[in-house]
Every structure is written in structure tokens, then in C-alpha cells.
Amino acid sequence: MAALAVIKFPAQSETEYKGTILINPGGPGGSGVSALTSATPLAVSVFGNQYDIVSFDPRGVANSTPQAQFFASKEEQYQWRASTNNWATVVNTTSDQIPHLWASAQVLAELALERDNGILNYITTDNVARDMLRITEAAGQEKLQYYGDSYGTVLGSTFAAMFPDKVERMVLDGVVDVNAYYSGALRNGIVDADKVMQSFFDGCVAAGPDACAFYASTAEQISNNLDSLYDCLLTQPVPVVSPPFYGVVDYTVLRTAVSYALYSPYELFSILAEGLASLAAGNGTIIYEILVLCPRMELSVKLNPRCSQLRQMPLAASDVLSWVGN
């Protein structure tokens, strides 16, 4: 039997009660239950104590059942991660990186076909939007009050298109280009990455040496210092032996850690600055911790909700190279 995992933090003010706010933290594949559990004080500070704050795990995700699971066990999944290093991959590391990534994606696709227990066709954004309507009605509300972040904006936009008369209020934060999302043209998600990186350089200068560990007198110099680290790691990766973390910080790891920081600048920029300063001194522990500890969705659910909604992608590695180049 299918069941959605739903969590509610009840309103603390009965006299000013304003109903239920449903939230989605993004993904696809993000757990709303985990997000609300870990961020309840933040949610209350943002929305106020006069709302019931509700979130849920979408179909196939985390605590909802049945789960979309491509691997027979956690051990099998971890073996896959270790063999492919797919959690820290930069496409321009080597000339064969994109074909390698495409081959890895084909492995997951074959696993999805072989191990689908009949649920993948039902794990779609439109069906999750229908679930949102059911949750709203179960809460005794006629219309949806909603906050969605990142992929949650796709979900909110889809709900509004399907049920325009069922929307009371909706906040879409960190907006995804919905048309591009549904057509598979996902490049728009990184068009401002360089601007965010520049904000790190500028912010470090503005903060000064006492507040920014990777400080230099100009943003250009900070950028050059980071480029020097990248160049150095190409020929001399840094070993990390800092229990419980054991690994190597190489070019790919640093690029990936920086990309995580760009995605969460308020949370990670200061930590990134400390990590870069330590790395320049030969200590890669902080950078490696950013990579390991930043939240990542399980591979078994990471791709599922959008697989059936993207246009058909090219099948040959050479076609992928051409598509990426365009």
C-alpha cells in the first residue's frame, strides 16, 4: 500500500490561527520530513507561530512508501559510489569525463528498468501536485498555502497550472525555469554561478582579514589565489587523515566543494574561506568535510521524479558531448 510520510508543527497561537502552510524543500528527491525536523525554529521564525507548518516526503522518497530503490542494499549502493566517485565529479577534469559520466548514467538507467517494482511511472511532479491537494484538503483547507524552494518552485508552478482555483497564497523561492526544466534544458540553473563566485571574492575583501580567512586586498587577487590552488592540486593532491575523515583533496574535490558553497553561500562561504586558507597551508580537512558533510540526496531517489518528464536525451557519448557543448 502506498503511503505518504507527513509531518506537522502545530500553530502556537490559537487566537491568530491562519491555517496550514505546506512546504517543499526542493530536490527532486528532497525529504520534507527531514527538512522540517531539522529546521523547525527557522520555519517558525519565517512564517510565524500562527500557522500549522506541514511538509512531506514525496512519492518514492525517504519515509514514504513504496520507496524507489535501484540498489538491493546500502552496501551495494556504497560500492557503486566508491567505484564511480559519482558524488564528486567535474566534467572538465579529463577529456573522457563526460563519456564516463554518461556510461555511469546508463548503469543507473538499466538498474531502474530492471528493479522498478511498478511505481516509477507514478512518481511524477504532476502526481505529487495531486498529493499536495489531498494534504491540503485533509488539513481542512479549501485552498493551498505553500512555500517551495528550488525544485519546490517547479512543484508549486505545476500545482498552480493544474489547480489554479485551489491556490490561496504561494511563495516560490530560488525559482527554477519551469519550461526549461520540463524540456530538459537544465543549463539555466548555473547561468549566475560566476556572479555568486564573484560575490565570494568581493565579500571576502569587504569583510577584511579578521572575518575572511582567505582574504587578499583585491577580489582579483583572491580569484587568482583560488586558481593557483586548482593548478596546484592537478599535480599535487592533498591527503586528508583526520578521523573520521580519510581521503584526498584533488582538483575535482575542490571544485565540487566550491560548487556546494555557491549553492548555499550564507551557510558555507565563511567555512569555504577557512577551508581554502587551510588548504593553501597544506591542510585539506575542512574542504574534505564540506564535500562529505553537505547534504546529498540518495542516488536511488535523486533522479526519479523528473526522469519521466525530461525530453529524450541522446544515447551515444558523442551526442552527449555535442549536447553539452551547445
N, C-alpha and C positions, 0 to 999 in steps of 0.2 A: 504494500500500500504506500502511495506517495504521501509525504507529509512535509510541510514547511516548518523550519525552526524559526520562531518569532520571539522577540524579547521586548519587554516594555518597562520603561522607567516612568512610574506614575507621576502625575502632576502633584505638586506640593501645595498648591493654592486652590482650594475648592471654591472660594468666592469669586475668583477671577478666571475660572476654568475656561479654556478656549479650544478644547478638543484635542485631537491626536495629530502629531506630526510624524510622518513616515520618512525615514532617511535611508539612503543608499550610499555607501562609501566609495563605490567605484569598482573597477575590475576591467573586464568582466571576470567573475570568479571571486570577488571580494566577499568576505563574511561580514554581514551587517551585525550579527550577534556578537562576534569578537570585537568589532569596531565600537559598538555602543558600550560593551562591557568595559573596555579599556579607556573610553573617553567620555564617560557619563558626566563628570564635572564640567568638562569643556562644552558638551552639548547643552547642559542646563545654563551655562553662562551665556551661550549664544542665543538660545531660543527662549529662555526664561522658565520659571517654575510653574507656569500656568497651563502647560501642555503635557499630555502624555506623549513621551518620546518613544517611538516604536521603530524597530528595524528587524531585518530578517535575512536569512541565508537563501539566496535564490535557488531555483531548481538545480539539483545536482551538486550543490556546493556545501562543503563543510558539514554542518549538522542536519541539513535537510536530506530526506531520503526519497527514492534511492539515490546513492551517490554516483556521479560519473567518475569511473575509476579505470584507467588504462593499464595499471600495473597490478600484478597479482598480490604484491606485498610491499610494505615500506622498504624492505631490504632490496627488492627488485628495482624500486624507484630510485633509491640512493645509488645503486650500482649504475644505473643509467646516467644519473647526474655526474658521477665520478668519471665515467668513461667518456663523456662528451664535453664536460666542463661547460654545459649549456647555460649555467647561471652566471657566467662571466665571459661574454663573447663580444668582441668588437670586430665588425665586418671588414675593417681595413687593416687588420693585423698582418695577414698574409694574403697572397694572391688567390689562394684556394679556400679562403674562409667562407665566402658566400656559397659556393657549391657544397662545402661541408655542412653549413647550416641547413641548406635545402635538403640534403640527404638525411640529416637528423629529423627535420620536419616530416619527411616521408616515413620514417620509423614510427613517429607518433601517429601519423595518419593510418598506417597499417594496423597499429595496435587499437586505434579507435574502431576501425572496421571489424576487427576480429573479436574484440571484447565488449562491444556495445551490447548491453542487455535489453535493447529495445527502447531506451529512453532518450537518446541523443536528439532525435527529431523533435522532441517536446521541450528541449532545453534551448529556448529561443527568447529573444528580447520581447517579442510580442506576447508570448505566453507569460513571461514574468510580469509584464504590464497588467495582464489579466489577473494574476495573483495579487498584485497591488490593489486592484479594485476590490477583490474579495476581502483582503485585510482591512481596507477602509470600511467596507460595509459591515464586517464583523465587529469593528470598533464602534458601530452605531452612528457612523457619519455617512451622509449622502454624497459628500464631495471630498476629494483628496487635498490634504495639505502636505507638501512634500519638499524635502531638501535632497538634492542629488549632486554628487561631486564626480568629476571626471566621467567615467563610463555611466555614472548615475545621471549625467545630463542627457545621454543618449536614451536611457531608460525613461527619464521624465518627458523628453520630447516625444518619444514613441507613445507614451501614455496619453499625452495631450492630443496627439494626432488621432488616436483611436477613440478616446473618450473625452472630447472637448467640453461636453456639458458636465463632466464629473470632476472638474478642476476648480478648487476653491482658491488656493494660493500655491505657488510653486517657485522655488529658488533653485536655479541651475548655476553651479559654481565650478569654475575650471572647465569651461564649455568645450566639448568636442564638436567638430564639424560633422553633423549627423549625416548629411548627404555623402560626404567623403567616407565616413565610417561604413555605411551600408554598401557603397560601391567598391570598397576595398582599397581606396586611395588614402592610406594612413599616413602619408608623409606630412600632412598638415600638423600632425601632433608634435613636430620638432622644429617648426619654422622659426620659433622665437628662442631656441636653445642658446644661440650665440649671444642674444641680448641678456639672457639670465646669467650666462657665464661672465659677461661684461659687468653685470651688476655685482658679482662677487669681487671682481678686481676693484671696481670703484668703491664698493662698500668697505673693502679692506683698507684702502687709502684713507677714507673718511673716518674709519674707526680708530686709526692710529696704531702704533706698535704695542700699546698696552692692551688693546682689545682684539687685535688681529695678529695671530701668531705667525702668519705668512706675510707680514707687512713688508712693503717696499715703498719708496717715496712717490712712485707713479704707478698708475694702473698698467701701463705698458710694461714696466719692469716686472710687475707681478706676473703678467701674462708670459713674459719671456722666461721667468724663473720656472713656471709650470711646464712650459715647453722643454726646458732643459731637463726637468725630471723625466718627462716622457722619453726624451732621447737617451738619457742615461739608462733607463730601465730596459731599453731594447737590447742593450749589450751587457747589462749588469743588474739582473733582478735582485730583489732584497729578500732574504729568508726571514720568516717570522716564526719564532719559537717563544710563545707567550701563553702558557696554559690558561684556558683550554684551546687556544688558537695555534694551529700549526699549518703553515703554508708558505706561499711565495707571492710577493707583490711584484708583478711584472707589468708591462705596458698595458695589457688587457685589463688586469685587476684595477690599476689606477684609473683608466678610462671609465670603467664600469662604476667605480666608487664615486667619481666626479659626476657621472650621469645621475646617480641616485641623489646626490646633493642638489643638483639642478632641479630635480623633481620636488624636493622638499627643502627649499632654501632657508625658511625661517627656522626649521628644526636642525638642519645639518651644516649650514655654512660655517658656523663657528667651529664645529667639530672638524669639518674638512680643512679649515685653516690650520688647526692644530696638527692634523694628520700630515698635511703637506710639509709643515715645518719639521716635524719629526722624521718624515721620510727623507728630506734633504740632509738630515743629520745621520741617516743610515738606519733609522728605526721605522719599520713598516707596520707596526702593530695596529695603530689607530686606523690607517687606511684599510687594512685587512678586516678589522672589526666592522667598519662601515659596510663592507661587502657582505659579511656573514650575518650581521645582526639586523640589517634593514629588512623590513617585512617583505616577503615574497610569497606569491600565491603558489599553491601546489601545482605541479605540472599537470596533474590529472584533470584539473578543472580550469586551468588558466586559459585554454583556448576554446573550450567547448561552447559557451554561449554565443559566440559570434561565428563559429565555423560554418553554420548553415546559412548565414546571412551575407557572406562575402561573395563577390563575383568569382567565377572560377579562375584560379591562378595558373600560370604556365607550369608545365610538367617537367621540362628539362632545365638543368642547371644553367645552361647558356641563355635560356629565356629569362630566368630569374636575374642573371647579371644584366641583361638588357633592360628589364623592367626597373631594377634598382637604379641603373644609370640614367633612366629617364625621369 
